[in-house]
Amino acid sequence: MSTTAVQDILERIQQLPTEDRLLLERRLAEMAEAEWRREANEARQRASSIGLDQAQIDRAIEGLRHPT
């Protein structure tokens, strides 16, 4: 998608009545949430296939966030 097309979409969104814009925002949030859930599920399945469990994943993430 070109920059021009994106700009056109943004301008059209700005012209929407508030109620329609809020509905659009809600639908976009729902789509993002559904995509995140799919990706998280796929990641869990990949981790499980190599023998990692949720506790190991949590420890790895904690280690990245707070290295010792």
N, C-alpha and C positions, 0 to 999 in steps of 0.2 A: 504494500500500500504506500502510495506516495505521500510526501509531506503535505501536498496540496489537498489530497483526499482527507487526510487526518484533520487538517485545519478546517475543511468544509464541514466535517462531522462535528467538530467542536463548536463551530458557529451555530450549527443547527440545534445542538443540544442546548446552547445558551438561549435560544429562542423558544424553547419549550416552556409551557406553563409549569409552574412550580410542582403541581401534582404529578405531571408526566415525568418531570426531571427526577423527582423522588422515586417514582416507580422504576425508572431506568437505573438509577443508582442501586436500588434494592435488587433488581434482576442481575446487574453486573456483579454485585457482592455475592449473590447466590451462585452464579457461574464460577466465580473465583474460588469460593468455598468448595464446590463440587470438584473442581480441578485439583485443589490442594488435597482433598480426601483421596482422590484416585491416585495421585502421585505418592502420597504417604502410604497407601495400601500397597502399591507396587514396590516401594522401598522396603516395607516390612516383609513382603514375600521374598524379595531378593536376599534380604538379610537372613531370613529363616532358611532359605535354600543353602546357605553356606554355614549354617549352624549358629547364627547369632540370635540371642533372645533380647527382649526389650530391656532387661536389666543391663546387659552388656552395652547396648546402644546408648542407654541413659548415662552410663559411666563414661563412655567415650565422649559424649557431648559435654558432660560436665568437665571432663579433662580439657577439652578445647576451650571452654568458656573460662575456666579457672585453672590454668596450668600451675603446677607446683614446682 
